[in-house]
Amino acid sequence: MSGIALAATVAAGTVLLAAGFVLGRFAARRGGRAADTDLGTPVERATFHTLHTASLAAPPLRAGLTEETARKAARTLRSLLGTEALCLTDRDAVLAWDGPGEDHHRAHVPEQAAATLATGRSRSAHSGCDDPACPLRWAVIAPLTGEDGVLGALVAYGSRESAVLVRAATELARWVSVQLELAELDRSRTRIVEAEIRALRAQISPHFIFNSLAAIASFVRTDPERARELLLEFADFTRYSFRRHGEFAQLADELRSIEQYLALAGARFGDRLKVTLQIAPEVLPVTLPFLCLQPLVENAVKHGLQDRERGCRVTIAARDAGAEAVVTVEDDGTGMDPERLRAVLRGEHPAGSGIGLSNVDERLRQVYGAEHGLVIETGVDAGMKVTVRIPKYRPGVHPSAP
């Protein structure tokens, strides 16, 4: 293995920073010669090769450390390191092997890796192989770590003892550990989103379900056809709210669920609840986080009718605003003290405030950035207007996402 390749490998942990500098300087020096396929000096070529090889190994590792992902990544990692053989383990067994010598070395890996798994420190040792034809004479064992400590080990085999190989294998193991930590973050984010959706589902209170069924029952004798329609609306609403797949939904689907909710609420409150919908057809395909609007409408109905005999009007509007779709939910009810609203958005949840507003605000910020949190205008006896701005095009958010 050449000194240039080893130097590039040792730099694998910082390759993203180095590559930006090297490739930027490379492009500037050539002054836009797009047709020139020369990749520059040997150091620049080695850096580019390292970046490209690392990019091939990253996607499998971002799915976590399993037998399948280790098998997909092992060959690329061995190429990146330039060793005779390489294997990846978890805490219990070898997950993947690439290179010669598997038939008589694999069984000894758990024993060799035990100290590294226990201490979290890299070590090198003689492979213990007596076969004169086997090139695997020395092994470097480096830990693969994650949030919960040591997850496994990367074992690199060489033909002789080498301090450079120890450093290179340790740096590569650190890079692999970063990918595994990112995989853990992805799983954590998924668990958080699922927990938030479960919290929103829990907010569909037993009282609402009971009151909806009671309202439906009241029409069974007097207006059977309406009772049948309301029962179908109730079935569709609950089926949509408790679906088990997809973090995103189209605005059209969210609005359909809201219409079902309002039909059930209207059966209960009658003429006290008046609803106006102003929806621009061109924004219906826009994608947004699942169950993002229904809590806002529920909040408008709840607080709009709170302690009021004369009823309430709820206005739901969705309009096209260039690169964004703007959705507003407005009621002319009792409103809220701004300080209390700030406490709700901080997650302090004063009695009776529920979790809907803070939950939706947090999810929007996580998906689109802090500048896309809820904008709320309210005051005591001044009603409430909640505005949601949804980017039409954002990486990872597509109408087919659900």
N, C-alpha and C positions, 0 to 999 in steps of 0.2 A: 504494500500500500504506500503510495507516494506521500511525501511531506505535505504537498499542496492539498491532497484529498483529506489527510488527517487534520490539517489546520481548518479546513472548511467544516469537517465533522465536529470538531471541538466547539466551533462557533454555532452549532445547530440551535442551541438554546436562544441565541439572539439573532437568528437568521432573518427574521422578519424586519428588524430594524436595519441590519446590515444590507439586506437586499435592496431596500428602498433607496439607500444612499448610493450603492454601487450601480444599480440600474439607472437611477436618475442621472448620475454623472456620466454613465455610458451613453444615454440618449442625448444629453446636452453636448457632449464632445463630438457627436456625429452630425449635429445640426440638422436633424430631420431626414437623414438618409434611410428612409423606410425600407428601401429595397436591399439594403446591405444586411446580409445575414451573419456577419462576423460578430461573435459574442465577446470580443475584446481580449484582454490579457488572460493568462492562465488562471490567476486568482479570481477574475470576474467570471470566467467559465465555470470554475469549481463552485463558486457561490451560487450561480444560477442553477447548476445541476443539483446542488444540495437543496435549494428552495423547491425546485420542481419535484424531487424525490420525496421530500418531506410532505409536500402537498398531496401526494398520492397516498401516503400512510395515514394522514390525519382523519379522513372521513370514517374509515372503519372504527378507529379508536374513539371517535366522538359518540359512538353507540355504547361505550363501556367495555369492560374487560371480560370477554366471554370466549369460548372456544372458537366460535365462528369469526369474531372480529380479530382475535389474535392470529388465526390462520390467514386472514386476508392481509394483515399488516406485516407479518413476520418477514416475508421475502423482501418487501420494500425497505424495512428497517435494516435487514442484513446488507442490502445494497448501499444504504446510506452509511452504514458503519464500515463496510468493506472487510468483514471478517469471514473466516472459513465456514462458520456455522453460528446460528443464533436461535435461542428459544425463549418463549414467554411463558410464565407460570402465574397461577393465582396462589393462594396460600396453601393449597392442598395438592395440586398436581400440575403437570406440564400441559399447557393449553395448545401450543403449536411449536413445531420445529421446522427450521429451514436450513438445508445444507446436509453434508454427509455426516456419518457417525451416529445417526439416531438409534440404530439397532443395538448398540452397546453402550451408549452414553445416557440415553433418556432415563433409564431406570435409576441412575445415580443422582439426577438433578435435584429431587426433593431434599436429599441428604446434604448436598453441596449448598443449597439455597437456604437451609434452615437458619443459619446464623444471621444472614442478611434479613430474612423475614422477621426474626426476633428483635434485631437491633436497629434496623432501618439504615444500616451503613453498607457501603460498597466494600467488596473484598475481592481479592484474586487468589487463585490456588491452582496447583497442578491438577490436571484433569484426572489423573490416576489411570490413564490408558496405557496398556502394555503392548498394543498392536503397533508394530513398527511401520505399517503402511498407513496408519491413521494420522491425519494432519492436526488433529485436535489435541494439543499438548497442554494448553493453558486456558483457564476459564476465568472470566471476570463476571461477577454477580453484582448487579446494581438494583436497588429497590425501586418498585413502582408504588407511588404513594397517592393517597386521595384524602378526602375530608376525614375519613375514619381511620387514618393511619396507613400502614403498609398493606397494599392490596395484592402484591405479587412481586415477581422479579423478572428482570431482563438478564439473560445469561449469554455472553458473547464468548466464542471460542477462537483462539489463535494458535499459531504454530509455535510461539515462544512467549516468554514473559515480556511484557511491554508496559512501561508507565504511561505512554501515550494512549495505548488501548484502554487502560483503566480510566483515564480522564475522558476519552471519547465516549466510552460506554456509559459512564456516569452522566455526562451531559445529555446523551441520547435518552437515557432513562428519565431524566428530569423533563425533557421535552414530551416524552410519552405520558408522564404523570400529569403535565399540564392539560393534555388532551383528555385524559381520564377525569380530571377535575371539571373540565368544561362539560363533559358528559353528565357528571353528577349535578352540575348547575342546571343543565337542561331538564334533567329528571325532577329536580327540586322545583323548577319553574312550572313544570307540568302538574306536579302535586299541588302547588299553590293555586294554580288556575282552577284545578278540579275542586279544591277546597272552597274557593270563592264561589264557584258555581253551585256547590252543595249548600253553601250558606244562603245564596239567593233562592234556591229551591225551598230551603227551610223557611224562608220568609213568606212563602205562599202558605199562609197560616191555616191551621185547622178551622179557624173561625170563618175564613173566606170560603173554604170548601163546604163547611156545614151550611153557611148562609146561602151559597149558590145552590146546593141541593134542596134546601128548604124553599128557595124561590121557585125552583123548577117544580117542586111538589105542589106548590100553591096553584100552578096552572094546569095540573093534570086533569082536573074535572072541568074547570071553567074554559080552558083554551088548550086542548090536547095537542094541537098542531104546534103552538108556540112552545109547549113543554118539550115536545120532541126536538124542535130546533135548538132549544137551549141545552138539552142533554147532549146533542151532537157537538155543540160549541164547547161544552165542558170537557167532553172526551178529547177533542182535538187540542184544547188548551193544555190539559194536563199531559197529554202524550208529547207535545212539543217541549213543554217545560222540563220534563223529566227524561228527555232523550239522553243517550249515553255516549254519543260521539260528536266530535267537532267542537273546537274552541271558537269558531266563527260562524256567522250566518249572514244571509243576504238581508238587506233592509226590508225587502218585500215580505220575507218570512217573519221577521220580528214584528212588522206592522200587522200582519194577519193574526199573530198571536195576541197582540194588543187589542185588536178589534174583538176577538173572542172574550178577552178579559172584560172589556167594556160592555159587551152584550150581557154578560153575567152580572156585572155590577149594576147595569141599567135595570135588569129584572128585579133587583132588590130595592134600588132607590127610586125607580120610576122617574117622574118629571123633575125630581130634585137634581138629577145629574144630566147636564147637557154637554154634548161632545161635538167639537168641530175638527174635521180633518182637512188639511191643506197640503197635499202631497204632489210634488213634481214627478211625473212618470220617469224622467231620465235618471233619477237617483235610486230607483228601486233595486237595480242590480248591485249597488255598492255594498261591500262587505264590512261588517263590524263585529266586535266581540259578542258572542252568544249571550242572550238574556241581559243585554245592556240597556235597553229602553224600557222594558216592562216595569222595573222597579221605580223608574221616574214617573211613569203614569200612575202606578199604584200610590206613590207618595202624593201626587197631585189630587187624586180622588180622596185619599184619606184625610189630608190636611185641608182640602178644599171644602169638604162637607163637615169638618169638625166644628161642633158647637154652632152650626148654622141651620136655621129653619128654612131660609129662602132658597137654598140649593147652591149649586156651583156650576160654572162652565169650565170645561177643560178643552184647551186648543192644542192640537198636535200638528206641527208643520214640518215639512222637509223640503228644502230647496237646493238647487244647484248653485255652487259658488266657485266655479272654475275648477281648481284642483281639489276642492273639498265639497262634501255634502254637509249642509248645516241642518241639524234637527233641533227643534225647540218643543218643549212641553211646558205649557203655561196654564195656571189656574187663577181664578179671582177669589180665592178663599182667604183664610185667616193669615196666611203668610207665616213668617218666622223671624224672631229677633236675630239680627246678623251675628251677634256674639254666640248665640246658641248654635247657629248654622256652622260657624267656624269650629265649634267643639265637635259637632257631628262629623265634619270632614276630617278632623284630626283623629277620629275613631273613638271618641269618648262616649258617644251614644247616650245622651240624656234619656231619661225614661220616656218611652213612647216614640222615640225618634226612629227606631229601627236601624238596619244596617245598610239599606239600599243605596243611599247617596254616597257614603264613603266607599262602599264596595265598588260601585261603578266608577267613581272618580279615580280610585287606585288602579283599576284595570285599564282604563283609558290611558293613564300616564305610563303604565308599564308597556303597553302595546305601541303607542304613538309618540311618547315623549311628554315631558312635563307641561309643554305648552298646549297640550290637548286635553287637559283636565276639564272638569265641569265648570261652566261659567254660570253662576246663580245670582239672580237679582230678586231680592225679597225685602220685606219689612213687616212689622206688626200691622195686621189688617190691610196689607198691600198686595196680597197674593204672592205668587212665586213664578218665576220664569227660569227654566233650566235650559241651557244651550249646550249642544254637543257638536263639535266639529270633527268630521271623519275624513281623513285623507283618502282620496279615491285610489291612489296607487302607492303602495308601500311594500318593500321587500318582505316576502313571507305571508302577505295578505292578498288573497286572490279569491274571486267569486267561487272557485271550486274547492276552497279550503275546507268547508264542512264535509 
